[in-house]
Amino acid sequence: MKINIGLTEEQREHIAHGLSRLLADTYGLYLKTHNFHWNVTGPMFATLHTMFEEEYLELATAVDEIAERIRALGVQAPGSYSEFVELSSIKEASGVLSASEMIAQMVEGQETVIRTARSIFPAADDAHDEPTADLLTQRMQIHEKNAWMLRSLLMD
């Protein structure tokens, strides 16, 4: 059945492609956050273990919301590791990292997701795609707050 929601097929596909990049970045950050939750050590263990858990649980919900928005636009959502690797800007963590290195990488990851979301916003705005614009605004607000809180942990 043809989709008739006030957006052209081209607009829907363009926005969905941007959301696919956001989905891949969000999933990459989810995976990194879960990794850090499992592997953090040191004097801030309890604080970071709990903080990382709260963040990965929120990211799990976000992944679903972003994928469902892509589907509502009539486009297939990416769902494989190979697709995510191709679309994502999140750098994988490797090796044994200190808590401070984990925090720094988390700040970088949060900011990467913000930049990706912000890059999609003009297309959603130009198309008057308020549901996507609302989703992007919410994601940017959450990631900006997370980046601020994580960055605060690195200050003396």
N, CA, C and O of each residue as an XYZ file, in Angstrom:
624
protein
N       0.841     -1.177      0.000
C       0.000      0.000      0.000
C       0.891      1.246      0.000
O       1.889      1.297      0.718
N       0.537      2.226     -0.787
C       1.312      3.453     -0.914
C       1.221      4.280      0.371
O       0.166      4.371      0.999
N       2.355      4.878      0.741
C       2.411      5.732      1.933
C       2.047      7.152      1.527
O       2.608      7.698      0.577
N       1.092      7.753      2.261
C       0.645      9.105      1.966
C       0.563      9.891      3.273
O      -0.521     10.113      3.814
N       1.737     10.311      3.774
C       1.791     11.008      5.058
C       2.222     12.470      4.909
O       2.586     13.118      5.890
N       2.179     12.976      3.691
C       2.538     14.371      3.459
C       4.009     14.596      3.174
O       4.459     15.739      3.100
N       4.760     13.527      3.013
C       6.172     13.604      2.634
C       6.343     12.851      1.326
O       5.720     11.811      1.115
N       7.188     13.378      0.450
C       7.450     12.658     -0.788
C       8.302     11.418     -0.487
O       8.913     11.307      0.576
N       8.325     10.509     -1.435
C       9.158      9.318     -1.278
C      10.631      9.713     -1.124
O      11.362      9.129     -0.323
N      11.047     10.700     -1.894
C      12.429     11.174     -1.812
C      12.736     11.746     -0.422
O      13.791     11.468      0.148
N      11.818     12.538      0.114
C      12.012     13.098      1.458
C      12.092     11.979      2.502
O      12.967     11.981      3.367
N      11.171     11.036      2.402
C      11.157      9.927      3.364
C      12.455      9.129      3.310
O      13.022      8.794      4.350
N      12.925      8.825      2.112
C      14.148      8.044      1.964
C      15.372      8.819      2.452
O      16.257      8.244      3.086
N      15.428     10.114      2.160
C      16.553     10.948      2.597
C      16.603     11.023      4.120
O      17.665     10.852      4.718
N      15.469     11.277      4.742
C      15.402     11.351      6.205
C      15.718      9.992      6.818
O      16.450      9.907      7.803
N      15.169      8.936      6.239
C      15.408      7.586      6.770
C      16.881      7.199      6.665
O      17.402      6.503      7.537
N      17.556      7.643      5.605
C      18.989      7.360      5.494
C      19.752      8.034      6.638
O      20.634      7.429      7.249
N      19.407      9.278      6.917
C      20.027      9.963      8.051
C      19.718      9.257      9.363
O      20.599      9.084     10.205
N      18.467      8.851      9.534
C      18.093      8.126     10.759
C      18.807      6.783     10.852
O      19.077      6.304     11.953
N      19.115      6.174      9.721
C      19.871      4.912      9.734
C      21.277      5.133     10.274
O      21.808      4.289     10.997
N      21.883      6.271      9.924
C      23.194      6.618     10.489
C      23.077      6.864     11.992
O      23.944      6.452     12.763
N      21.997      7.541     12.406
C      21.762      7.773     13.827
C      21.536      6.451     14.558
O      22.029      6.263     15.670
N      20.800      5.547     13.945
C      20.569      4.232     14.541
C      21.893      3.492     14.719
O      22.139      2.903     15.772
N      22.737      3.519     13.705
C      24.030      2.832     13.781
C      24.920      3.455     14.861
O      25.574      2.736     15.616
N      24.945      4.783     14.935
C      25.734      5.446     15.979
C      25.186      5.126     17.365
O      25.951      4.888     18.299
N      23.880      5.121     17.497
C      23.256      4.835     18.790
C      23.544      3.400     19.210
O      23.833      3.137     20.377
N      23.466      2.468     18.259
C      23.761      1.073     18.579
C      25.235      0.902     18.938
O      25.569      0.169     19.868
N      26.111      1.577     18.203
C      27.542      1.519     18.514
C      27.838      2.066     19.901
O      28.639      1.496     20.642
N      27.190      3.171     20.250
C      27.381      3.741     21.585
C      26.790      2.831     22.650
O      27.354      2.698     23.736
N      25.661      2.204     22.350
C      25.059      1.220     23.267
C      26.062      0.102     23.558
O      26.300     -0.238     24.717
N      26.638     -0.456     22.519
C      27.573     -1.563     22.676
C      28.798     -1.145     23.479
O      29.252     -1.882     24.355
N      29.333      0.036     23.184
C      30.500      0.547     23.905
C      30.150      0.790     25.377
O      30.937      0.466     26.267
N      28.987      1.352     25.623
C      28.562      1.641     26.998
C      28.389      0.352     27.797
O      28.779      0.281     28.962
N      27.805     -0.662     27.169
C      27.630     -1.951     27.845
C      28.997     -2.575     28.152
O      29.205     -3.125     29.233
N      29.908     -2.487     27.209
C      31.278     -2.977     27.396
C      31.915     -2.288     28.607
O      32.496     -2.947     29.469
N      31.803     -0.968     28.663
C      32.410     -0.228     29.766
C      31.723     -0.554     31.093
O      32.382     -0.607     32.131
N      30.441     -0.767     31.071
C      29.710     -1.181     32.285
C      30.309     -2.478     32.842
O      30.517     -2.603     34.049
N      30.578     -3.424     31.970
C      31.130     -4.702     32.398
C      32.569     -4.586     32.882
O      32.969     -5.289     33.811
N      33.349     -3.707     32.263
C      34.798     -3.747     32.442
C      35.420     -2.593     33.217
O      36.640     -2.556     33.378
N      34.614     -1.650     33.702
C      35.177     -0.530     34.445
C      35.761     -1.018     35.768
O      35.220     -1.924     36.402
N      36.861     -0.410     36.172
C      37.497     -0.717     37.461
C      37.989      0.592     38.066
O      37.984      1.637     37.415
N      38.408      0.515     39.305
C      39.023      1.664     39.956
C      38.133      2.300     40.996
O      37.047      1.802     41.293
N      38.604      3.418     41.554
C      37.909      4.066     42.661
C      36.495      4.551     42.318
O      35.651      4.674     43.206
N      36.234      4.825     41.041
C      34.898      5.287     40.637
C      34.029      4.142     40.130
O      33.013      4.374     39.474
N      34.427      2.904     40.432
C      33.723      1.736     39.899
C      32.215      1.812     40.121
O      31.449      1.734     39.160
N      31.777      1.963     41.363
C      30.341      1.912     41.663
C      29.579      3.004     40.919
O      28.515      2.747     40.356
N      30.113      4.207     40.917
C      29.461      5.330     40.235
C      29.369      5.075     38.737
O      28.305      5.233     38.137
N      30.489      4.679     38.135
C      30.509      4.483     36.684
C      29.731      3.244     36.267
O      29.048      3.265     35.243
N      29.818      2.175     37.035
C      29.078      0.956     36.730
C      27.580      1.276     36.654
O      26.894      0.841     35.729
N      27.087      2.028     37.618
C      25.673      2.410     37.653
C      25.344      3.387     36.538
O      24.324      3.235     35.867
N      26.192      4.390     36.331
C      25.955      5.390     35.283
C      25.929      4.738     33.907
O      25.038      5.019     33.104
N      26.889      3.878     33.631
C      26.928      3.204     32.338
C      25.690      2.323     32.143
O      25.155      2.248     31.037
N      25.236      1.662     33.201
C      24.029      0.836     33.087
C      22.819      1.696     32.730
O      22.045      1.339     31.842
N      22.654      2.819     33.411
C      21.536      3.716     33.109
C      21.606      4.176     31.654
O      20.586      4.245     30.969
N      22.805      4.489     31.192
C      22.961      4.970     29.817
C      22.690      3.871     28.796
O      22.025      4.130     27.793
N      23.186      2.641     29.018
C      22.944      1.612     28.003
C      21.482      1.192     27.974
O      20.968      0.821     26.919
N      20.806      1.244     29.115
C      19.368      0.928     29.111
C      18.583      1.986     28.335
O      17.659      1.657     27.591
N      18.952      3.245     28.510
C      18.292      4.322     27.770
C      18.586      4.190     26.278
O      17.698      4.400     25.452
N      19.817      3.846     25.930
C      20.194      3.677     24.529
C      19.451      2.508     23.877
O      19.120      2.570     22.693
N      19.187      1.450     24.634
C      18.441      0.309     24.094
C      17.035      0.743     23.677
O      16.529      0.318     22.638
N      16.422      1.578     24.482
C      15.103      2.113     24.136
C      15.201      3.017     22.913
O      14.352      2.964     22.024
N      16.242      3.846     22.874
C      16.431      4.778     21.757
C      16.599      4.034     20.439
O      16.053      4.454     19.419
N      17.346      2.939     20.448
C      17.563      2.150     19.235
C      16.212      1.728     18.656
O      15.988      1.823     17.449
N      15.330      1.267     19.517
C      14.015      0.824     19.068
C      13.203      1.989     18.509
O      12.561      1.850     17.467
N      13.224      3.129     19.186
C      12.458      4.293     18.726
C      12.957      4.796     17.371
O      12.158      5.145     16.503
N      14.259      4.831     17.197
C      14.819      5.296     15.929
C      14.465      4.328     14.802
O      14.051      4.753     13.723
N      14.628      3.029     15.050
C      14.303      2.024     14.025
C      12.814      2.078     13.657
O      12.453      1.949     12.488
N      11.969      2.269     14.654
C      10.534      2.341     14.374
C      10.182      3.592     13.567
O       9.257      3.554     12.756
N      10.898      4.694     13.770
C      10.650      5.897     12.968
C      11.058      5.646     11.515
O      10.370      6.080     10.591
N      12.173      4.947     11.317
C      12.596      4.602      9.959
C      11.511      3.779      9.274
O      11.173      4.017      8.115
N      10.974      2.813     10.003
C       9.916      1.954      9.440
C       8.645      2.747      9.155
O       7.973      2.505      8.152
N       8.309      3.704     10.042
C       7.116      4.526      9.816
C       7.262      5.358      8.547
O       6.266      5.724      7.923
N       8.498      5.654      8.166
C       8.764      6.388      6.929
C       8.751      5.466      5.710
O       8.927      5.923      4.581
N       8.542      4.175      5.940
C       8.418      3.228      4.838
C       9.725      2.688      4.316
O       9.792      2.197      3.190
N      10.771      2.775      5.127
C      12.095      2.320      4.713
C      12.545      1.196      5.644
O      12.227      1.197      6.833
N      13.286      0.242      5.092
C      13.826     -0.863      5.875
C      14.908     -0.340      6.818
O      15.834      0.343      6.380
N      14.798     -0.654      8.100
C      15.810     -0.239      9.083
C      16.998     -1.188      9.023
O      16.812     -2.402      8.936
N      18.227     -0.653      9.069
C      19.390     -1.540      9.125
C      19.366     -2.318     10.441
O      18.900     -1.809     11.460
N      19.863     -3.537     10.412
C      19.817     -4.337     11.623
C      20.940     -5.347     11.761
O      20.874     -6.229     12.618
N      21.958     -5.236     10.943
C      23.077     -6.177     11.039
C      24.340     -5.430     11.451
O      24.460     -4.222     11.247
N      25.277     -6.171     12.034
C      26.545     -5.562     12.416
C      27.247     -4.947     11.207
O      27.812     -3.857     11.301
N      27.210     -5.645     10.077
C      27.906     -5.114      8.896
C      27.285     -3.799      8.438
O      28.005     -2.884      8.039
N      25.964     -3.695      8.490
C      25.327     -2.428      8.126
C      25.685     -1.335      9.123
O      25.964     -0.201      8.732
N      25.677     -1.672     10.413
C      26.005     -0.695     11.439
C      27.444     -0.207     11.304
O      27.712      0.986     11.450
N      28.362     -1.116     11.028
C      29.773     -0.731     10.864
C      29.917      0.232      9.690
O      30.661      1.210      9.768
N      29.207     -0.048      8.614
C      29.289      0.803      7.423
C      28.702      2.196      7.678
O      29.202      3.185      7.142
N      27.648      2.277      8.491
C      26.932      3.538      8.708
C      27.429      4.355      9.901
O      27.213      5.565      9.955
N      28.088      3.705     10.848
C      28.396      4.351     12.128
C      29.658      5.196     12.103
O      30.611      4.912     11.378
N      29.636      6.243     12.918
C      30.813      7.086     13.142
C      31.440      6.823     14.504
O      32.454      7.433     14.844
N      30.855      5.926     15.284
C      31.353      5.603     16.621
C      32.578      4.704     16.485
O      32.545      3.692     15.784
N      33.648      5.083     17.158
C      34.866      4.275     17.145
C      34.757      3.173     18.193
O      34.330      3.414     19.322
N      35.145      1.969     17.808
C      35.134      0.848     18.738
C      36.209      1.030     19.805
O      37.268      1.607     19.558
N      35.908      0.528     20.987
C      36.895      0.508     22.068
C      37.629     -0.818     22.012
O      37.021     -1.863     21.779
N      38.930     -0.776     22.226
C      39.684     -2.024     22.260
C      40.734     -1.938     23.352
O      41.183     -0.854     23.725
N      41.109     -3.081     23.847
C      42.121     -3.136     24.890
C      41.547     -2.823     26.255
O      40.344     -2.620     26.417
N      42.431     -2.789     27.222
C      42.044     -2.487     28.602
C      42.193     -0.983     28.799
O      43.280     -0.431     28.632
N      41.098     -0.331     29.154
C      41.091      1.116     29.321
C      40.908      1.477     30.790
O      40.252      0.761     31.545
N      41.493      2.586     31.172
C      41.257      3.113     32.516
C      39.861      3.728     32.552
O      39.259      3.982     31.509
N      39.356      3.963     33.749
C      38.053      4.606     33.896
C      38.045      5.964     33.211
O      37.071      6.317     32.547
N      39.123      6.730     33.365
C      39.200      8.050     32.725
C      39.175      7.948     31.205
O      38.543      8.767     30.538
N      39.860      6.945     30.653
C      39.830      6.745     29.203
C      38.428      6.359     28.740
O      37.972      6.803     27.686
N      37.748      5.532     29.531
C      36.369      5.158     29.204
C      35.473      6.390     29.192
O      34.684      6.583     28.267
N      35.598      7.217     30.220
C      34.780      8.424     30.308
C      35.035      9.318     29.095
O      34.092      9.818     28.482
N      36.299      9.518     28.753
C      36.644     10.361     27.604
C      36.039      9.796     26.315
O      35.525     10.551     25.490
N      36.099      8.486     26.141
C      35.514      7.870     24.953
C      33.995      7.997     24.960
O      33.377      8.147     23.906
N      33.394      7.937     26.140
C      31.945      8.099     26.235
C      31.537      9.526     25.869
O      30.536      9.727     25.183
N      32.305     10.511     26.322
C      32.015     11.905     25.936
C      32.087     12.031     24.421
O      31.191     12.597     23.794
N      33.159     11.499     23.834
C      33.320     11.544     22.382
C      32.151     10.856     21.680
O      31.647     11.367     20.679
N      31.717      9.715     22.185
C      30.592      8.992     21.593
C      29.288      9.763     21.695
O      28.523      9.829     20.733
N      29.035     10.344     22.858
C      27.825     11.159     23.031
C      27.825     12.314     22.039
O      26.807     12.596     21.406
N      28.965     12.978     21.905
C      29.062     14.125     20.997
C      28.947     13.705     19.531
O      28.423     14.457     18.709
N      29.427     12.524     19.208
C      29.285     12.001     17.850
C      27.809     11.807     17.513
O      27.355     12.185     16.433
N      27.072     11.217     18.441
C      25.638     11.005     18.214
C      24.920     12.351     18.064
O      24.031     12.493     17.225
N      25.304     13.325     18.870
C      24.699     14.661     18.771
C      24.929     15.236     17.371
O      23.999     15.745     16.746
N      26.164     15.155     16.886
C      26.476     15.706     15.558
C      25.688     14.992     14.459
O      25.215     15.623     13.514
N      25.554     13.684     14.591
C      24.777     12.928     13.599
C      23.323     13.368     13.624
O      22.731     13.629     12.576
N      22.746     13.452     14.817
C      21.345     13.885     14.928
C      21.169     15.294     14.361
O      20.214     15.563     13.632
N      22.083     16.175     14.698
C      22.002     17.564     14.233
C      22.105     17.643     12.700
O      21.491     18.509     12.077
N      22.882     16.739     12.106
C      23.052     16.764     10.646
C      21.776     16.353      9.903
O      21.601     16.703      8.736
N      20.896     15.621     10.565
C      19.642     15.150      9.952
C      18.549     16.212     10.072
O      17.614     16.257      9.273
N      18.688     17.053     11.075
C      17.629     17.998     11.415
C      17.192     18.882     10.238
O      15.988     19.056     10.048
N      18.113     19.451      9.437
C      17.662     20.304      8.327
C      16.721     19.587      7.349
O      15.755     20.187      6.874
N      16.988     18.329      7.048
C      16.119     17.592      6.119
C      14.737     17.386      6.727
O      13.725     17.526      6.040
N      14.693     17.056      8.004
C      13.398     16.880      8.676
C      12.655     18.202      8.747
O      11.444     18.253      8.531
N      13.375     19.263      9.050
C      12.768     20.589      9.160
C      12.247     21.060      7.800
O      11.124     21.557      7.704
N      13.051     20.908      6.760
C      12.636     21.331      5.415
C      11.389     20.579      4.940
O      10.558     21.137      4.223
N      11.263     19.319      5.341
C      10.123     18.493      4.926
C       8.918     18.663      5.859
O       7.864     18.067      5.634
N       9.079     19.464      6.887
C       8.030     19.630      7.919
C       7.684     18.281      8.541
O       6.521     17.970      8.799
N       8.735     17.487      8.774
C       8.590     16.166      9.400
C       8.761     16.344     10.911
O       9.822     16.065     11.471
N       7.701     16.810     11.547
C       7.753     17.108     12.976
C       8.045     15.889     13.840
O       8.792     16.017     14.811
N       7.495     14.705     13.540
C       7.833     13.546     14.386
C       9.332     13.237     14.399
O       9.895     12.927     15.449
N       9.972     13.323     13.237
C      11.417     13.094     13.192
C      12.152     14.220     13.898
O      13.092     13.966     14.651
N      11.738     15.462     13.667
C      12.378     16.602     14.336
C      12.258     16.465     15.854
O      13.207     16.760     16.580
N      11.103     16.021     16.333
C      10.909     15.826     17.767
C      11.843     14.740     18.302
O      12.457     14.907     19.356
N      11.946     13.633     17.578
C      12.843     12.551     17.977
C      14.282     13.047     18.034
O      15.003     12.752     18.986
N      14.697     13.789     17.032
C      16.070     14.309     16.989
C      16.322     15.277     18.139
O      17.378     15.228     18.771
N      15.370     16.150     18.412
C      15.519     17.103     19.518
C      15.680     16.367     20.840
O      16.537     16.715     21.653
N      14.855     15.351     21.050
C      14.951     14.563     22.289
C      16.302     13.867     22.392
O      16.925     13.867     23.454
N      16.749     13.281     21.302
C      18.034     12.569     21.333
C      19.177     13.547     21.616
O      20.058     13.248     22.422
N      19.173     14.697     20.970
C      20.240     15.667     21.200
C      20.234     16.137     22.651
O      21.293     16.266     23.266
N      19.067     16.388     23.192
C      18.973     16.848     24.583
C      19.535     15.805     25.545
O      20.278     16.153     26.462
N      19.195     14.550     25.352
C      19.684     13.475     26.222
C      21.200     13.341     26.103
O      21.894     13.246     27.115
N      21.716     13.331     24.878
C      23.152     13.142     24.680
C      23.964     14.341     25.140
O      25.078     14.179     25.638
N      23.423     15.544     24.980
C      24.129     16.722     25.485
C      24.229     16.682     27.009
O      25.269     17.023     27.571
N      23.161     16.270     27.674
C      23.194     16.161     29.140
C      24.177     15.071     29.572
O      24.954     15.268     30.507
N      24.143     13.926     28.896
C      25.074     12.844     29.234
C      26.522     13.280     29.038
O      27.377     12.998     29.878
N      26.798     13.967     27.933
C      28.170     14.428     27.671
C      28.621     15.396     28.755
O      29.754     15.308     29.228
N      27.755     16.310     29.150
C      28.067     17.262     30.210
C      28.389     16.537     31.523
O      29.375     16.856     32.187
N      27.554     15.566     31.890
C      27.767     14.848     33.152
C      29.052     14.034     33.104
O      29.801     14.007     34.080
N      29.314     13.382     32.002
C      30.552     12.606     31.868
C      31.767     13.521     31.878
O      32.759     13.241     32.550
N      31.686     14.620     31.126
C      32.793     15.578     31.072
C      33.093     16.116     32.463
O      34.255     16.351     32.794
N      32.077     16.313     33.273
C      32.259     16.822     34.643
C      33.084     15.870     35.506
O      33.770     16.306     36.431
N      33.020     14.582     35.209
C      33.799     13.600     35.962
C      35.301     13.722     35.684
O      36.118     13.261     36.481
N      35.658     14.331     34.573
C      37.066     14.457     34.195
C      37.694     15.755     34.703
O      38.901     15.954     34.562
N      36.890     16.632     35.287
C      37.403     17.906     35.767
C      37.929     17.773     37.197
O      37.423     16.982     37.992
N      38.946     18.557     37.497
C      39.521     18.533     38.854
C      38.697     19.363     39.797
O      39.025     19.462     40.979
